[in-house]
Amino acid sequence: MKILKKMHRAIGLSLVAAIGLGAASAAAAETGQRPVTILLDEYPLPFPVEPIIVDGTTMVPFRAIAEALGIAVSWNGETRTIRANDEEAGTVVDLTLGSAVSLVNGAEVALRVAPMSVDGSTLIPLSFFSQQFGAYVSWDGETRTVAIDSPPRDLETMAFYAISSYGERALMSSFDAVAFGWGRIDESSAFTLEGKDFYWPPDAADATAQSLVEGAAAGGTTPYFMAFASDAHGELTRILEDEALAAATIESIVGTASSRNFEGVLLDFEGLGLTGDPEAVQAQYNAFVGEIASKAAEAGLKLAIAVHPPNGAYRGYNYKTLATHVDALIVMAYAYEGEQGPEPMRRVDEAVRRLLPDVPAEKLLLGISMGSETADSVEAKIGLAKRYGLSGIAVWRLGLLGEEAFEVIREESMP
C-alpha cells in the first residue's frame, strides 16, 4: 500500500512537469482560489511563506520542510548559503541563493531553478526533496496542495502484549521492546498477577508465558513487565496516599519483573486527577515514580511510564518531573472520541506540542492505539513522531495490528 502511494506521488510529480504547472497555478491565483496547503505525511505543515511557481517549477520554503523531516539546517549570511545535514541518511547539501548549482556531499548537482529568498525564507524546487532526501512529493493543482511523504526513519518501537495478543506473538521480534501487561492493581489496591484483563497468562500448548519473555530478550527485544491500574474505585489514590502501601506495591512490581527475567518495568497507571486537587495528586505520583525508579535502577531494570495526554481529561500527571525519573514516557494520545475511528490528528498534534517543552523528545514515545487506527491513519501518526523528532512509537497492542498496519509500521519506522 505504501509503495503504491509513493509510486503515485512520483508519477504525480512527473505529470506536474509535463502539463505545465506554472500556467495552471498562475491561473488559479488570478481567479482567487484558496491558498496553497503543504501536507507532510497527510497532515498540514505550517510554513512561513506560500509556495510559488517559477518557470513551471514549484518552489517551497526549505527550512520549514527540511526541519520537519528531521534535517538540521544552518545559514551562512556571508556566503548566502544554507546547509542541510541529514545525519541519518549521511547527506550534506549546500544551497546558495541565486545559484542553480548545489553541492551534495561535495558533488555538484544542478537545480531547475536557483534558490531564492522571499520574505526572509529560502525557497527551493519541491522536487529537490525527492531527489536528495528520499521524500516523495506531488502537487494537486485542483486542491492547490503540495503533498510530501517523509522517508522512513529508524524509530524506537514498542508493542504491548496484553489481553489477546498471542496470535501475533511472531511479530514481537520486529519491535525494539515489548511490554507484557500481565500485572495489575485490583480494586482493593493490591498488586496481583490474577484477575481480569491484565494477568499472568496460563501456559499454552507450544509456549509458556516465561518462554515468551525470555525468547523476546534472546532475540534482542527488550521485555518490560507492565503493571496496569485505574483509579475507578480509588485504588490508585489509596496507594499514593499510604507510604507503606506504596512501598509494598513498588517492591512487588520490581520484584516480579526482576525474578521473572524482565529487563524493564512499565507503569500504566490511569485515571489520576479526574477529581480532587491535581497538584496534590501530581506530587504523590511524582514521589511514587521517583521511588520505583530508584528501586528499578538498583535491580538493573529500565523504567517506562504510560500517561494520559495533556489535552485530555486527567490532570494528575506532572510530565516534566515524571520525565526526569524514567527512561521513556509514552503519551497515550488516543480515546479522544471513544476510539470510534482514527484519532483526530489535530488533537494528537496538540498533545505532542504541549509535551515537548517539558519532556525531551529523545524520551518521548507516541502511543498509538490500533483499536481506533487503520493502516492509512497509523502512517500519519508515525509521521508526527518523525516530524517532532520523537524517540519513537508505542503500539497498543499485538492482536489488533493486522498485516496491513504492521507493514506500514515496518516500512516507516523499521528501515
N, C-alpha and C positions, 0 to 999 in steps of 0.2 A: 504494500500500500504506500509506504513512504517513498520507495524507489519510483513508483509510478508518478507520485506527486512531483518529485524532483525532476523527472523527465518532462512532465507537463510544464513546469516552470522554465526549464531550459529551452523548450520549444517556444514557449511564450516570449522569451527574451529575443530569440531569433526572429520571430514574427514581428516584434516591435520594430526591429531594424528594417525588415523587408517592406512593411506597409507605410513607413514614414511617420513615425511617432510625432515628430515635431509639428507637422501640419495639423494633425488631429488634436494635439494638445493646445496649439495656438487657437484653433477654432473653438475649443471648449472654453478657453479663458475668455474669448471675446463674447461668448453667449452667457457669461456669468454662471457657469457651472460651479459645483461645490469645490472646496479646496482639496488639494491632494492629501491622501492619507498614506502613511507608511505603516504596514503591518509587519511585525517581526514575530515569526512563529505564531501567526494567526491573531496577534494582539497588537493594538496600536502602540506605536513608539513615539513619544514626544520628540519634536525636533525644533531647532531654533529658527530655521528659515525654510520656506516651502521649496521643494524641488522645482527645477526649471528645465526647459528643453533648449539645447543649443545644438544647432546643425543636426537635428534628429536624434541627439543623444540625451538621455535622461541624466541630469546632474543632481546629486543628492548630498546632504550635509555629511561630511566624512566622520568627524569626531563622534557625533551622536550615535551613528550606526556602529562604528568600529568599537567604541567602548561598550555598547550593548552586546556586542559579540565577544566581549572579554579580551579585547585587543587594547594594549596600552598605547596611548597617543601622547606625543610631545611636540612642541612647537619651537622652532628656532627663528626668532624675529630678524636676526641679522641676515640669514641666508634665505628667509621667507620659505623655509622648508618644514614640512610636517612629517614626522616619523611615526610609523605604526609598527609595533613589535608584538607579533603573535607568538608568544613563548611556547605555547603548546604545539603549534604547527612548525615552529622553527623558521618563521618567515619574518624578515625585517624589510619594510617598504619605506622609501623616501620619496616624497612628492614635493615639487617646488611650484609655487604659484607662477602661472604663465608659461610653464614648460610642459610640452606634450611628451616628455621622456621621463619615466620614473626609474628608480633603482629598486630592484627586487633581489635581496641578498647580494647586492653589489652589481648585478647584471642589468643592463638597460632594457626596459620594456616600454614600448610605445603606447600612448593613450590616444583615444579617438579625439578627445577634447582636453585641452590643458586645464588643470585645476584652477579655480578662480575663487576670489573672496567676495562674499555677499553678506553685508551687514555683520561683518566680523566672523563669519563662518566660512570654512573652506568647503567648496563643492567639487565633487569628482564624479566621473561616469559611474552610473549604477552597476554596469557590467563588470567593473573592476573588482567588486566584492566577490563575484562568482569566480572570476579568473584567478585571483590571487589568494583569497581567504576561504574558498570552499563553500561559500554561501550560495544558495540557489535563489535567483531573483527573477521577477517578472513585473510587467506593467499591464494593468487593466485600464484601457482608455475610457471605457464606458463608465466605470465607477471612479476613475481617477485614483487608482490605488497602486502603490508600489508594494509588492509582496516579497518578503525575504524569509527564506528558511535558513536558520543558522546551521553551521556544520556540527557534526557530533562532537561532544566533549566528554572527557573521561571524568564522570561524576562519581562520588561515593554513592553506592546504592545499598539500601537496606530493605529487606522484606520482612513482613510479620508472618509468623506461623502460629495460627490460633484457630480455634473453633472447628473449621472444616477444611484444613489445608493439606491433608495427607495426599490427595490426588495430584497435587502439583509439587510434591516434595523433590522431584527431579530437578526443579528449577533453582533450588537453593544454591547450588554450586556456581550459578551465574552471578550471584549477588556478593557484595563485599561483606555484608553482615546479615544475619537473620536473628530476629527477636522472637523467642519462643514464649508465647503467652500462656504459661502453664501454672501461674500462681495468682492469688487474689487476696484481697481483704474482704472478709464476709460482713454481713450486716451487723454482727456483734463486735466488729473491729478486730477480729482475729485473723492472722495470716494463715492461709490454708492452701494445700495443693489439691483440694477436692471441691465439689460443689458444681455450680452451673457455669457454663461458658468457658471460663478460664481455669483449667485444671490439668493436672499431670495425666496425660492420656494412657490408657491401657496398652499393653504390648499388642502389636499386630502380628499377623502370621509371618510376615517377612521382614519385620523391623521392630525394634523396641524404641521407646522414646529416647533412652540414653544413647542408643546407637545412632539416632538421627543427629543428636548434639555432637557426638564425637566424630561422626562422619563429616559434618559440616566443617569442623575445625581441621580435620585431616585434609580436606580439600581446599583450605585457605580461606574459608568463610568464617568470620568471627561470630560465634554463637553467644547471644545475650539471653539471660533469663529475665523475662518480663513479668513484673507484678502489676496487676490491674486493681484499681479501686475506683469506686464512685463515692460521692458524698450524699447519695439519695436519702439515706437514713441516718445521716450524721456520723457514719463510721470513720470517715477521714478526720473530721473535726475532733472526735474523741481522741484519736491517736495524737494529733498535733497539739492538743491541749494537755496531754498527760505525758510528762517526760519519761516516766518508767515504761509506759506502754509504747511510746515511740522508740525507746532504746531496744525493747524486746522485739518490736517489728523489724527494726533495722538488722538486728542480729539474725533473725530468722531468714530474711531475704538474702543477706550477704552469705550467710552460712549455707543456704540451699544452693546458691549459684556456685560457691566455691567447692562444695563437696560433690557436686554433680558435673564438674568439669566444664562449666561455662567460662567464658572469658570476659564477660561483662554483665552488668545489671542495667535494666531499663525500667524506669518507673513510668507507669501510665496512670497517674492519679488525677481523675477528672472530677469536675463539678465544684471546684473550690471558688468561693467568692460570689456565688449567686445571690446570697443574702449575707447579712451581718456587716462587720467593719472590714472592708477589703484590705486596708493597711495592716490590720492585726493578723488577718489570715495570711497575707503575704509574708509577714515577719515569721510566723510559725512555720510556714512551708520552707522558707529560706533556711531556717535553723535545721529542719529535718533533712533537707537535701545536703546541707553542709556537713552534717554528721554522717550521713550514709556515704558521702563522697570520701570522707576520711577513712571509714571502715572498709570501703571498697578498695581504696588505694593500698591499705595495709594488706589486703588479701590478693593484691595484684590484679584487680578487676577494673575494667573500664566502667564508666558511668554515663548513661544517656537518660534523658527525660523527654516525655511527650507532653506538650502543653496545648491548651486551647489558644486560639488566635487572639491577638489584642483587640480585634474588632468583632469579637463575639460577646456572649452574654456573661462570661465568667471573669471576675476581677481579682481572683486570688493568686495571681502569678506575677512576681516581680522579675521580669525577664532578664534585666541587666544583672541582678545579683545571682539569679539561678545560673546564668551562663558562666559565671566565674567558677562555679563548682563542678561543672560537667565537661565531659569530652564532646558531647553532641547534644544539641537541643532540637527537637523535632516539633515543628509547628503544625498542628492538625488543622490545616486550613480547609475545612470541609464541614458538612452538615449545616451550611448556612440556610439552606432551604429544605431541610429534612432529607437530603440526599435523594431528591426526586428526579434529578438529572445532573448533568455536568455542573460542577460548582462554578458560579459566576466569576469570570476572570477578574473583573474589577475588584471583587472582594478579596480574592486570593492575592492579587497585586497589592492592594492596600495593606493586607496583613504583613506581607514581606517588607514593604517600605517602612511600616511603623516599627518593625522589629530591628531593622538594620542599624539605627543609631545606637542601640543598646546591646545587640548580640553580634559578635564578629561573624562575618559571612562564612569564615572557614569552620565555624562550629554549627552553622545553621543548616538543617535539612528540611526540605519542603515535604510535608506529609501529603500523600495523595491517596484518597480512598477509592478503590475500584468498585465500591458499592454504588458510586454515582457516576464515575467517569466511563468514557468509551475509548476505543483505540485512537480515535481522532482527537478527543479532548485531552487525553493524557499527554499527547505531544505538546500541546500548548502549555500545559503546566510545567513540563520539563523545560520548555523554552524560557519560562520565567526564572527557573532556577539557574539556567545558564546566563540569562540577561543580567541578573544581580550578582553573579559570581558566587553563588551559594556552594557549600561543600557538596551537597547532593540532594537526593530524594529518598524518602522512606515510604514504601508502598504497603498500604493495608488492603488486602492481605493475599497470601498464597491461597488458592482455592477460588479466587474471584478474578484472577488475571485473564485467563484465556489466551489463546495462541496469538491473536492479532495484537492485543495490547502488549503482551510480552515482547513481541517482535519490535514494536515501536520503542519500548524501553531499552531493549538491547541495542538497537541501531543508534538511538540518540544519546545514550549515556554509558555504553559499554563498548567503545570503539576498539 
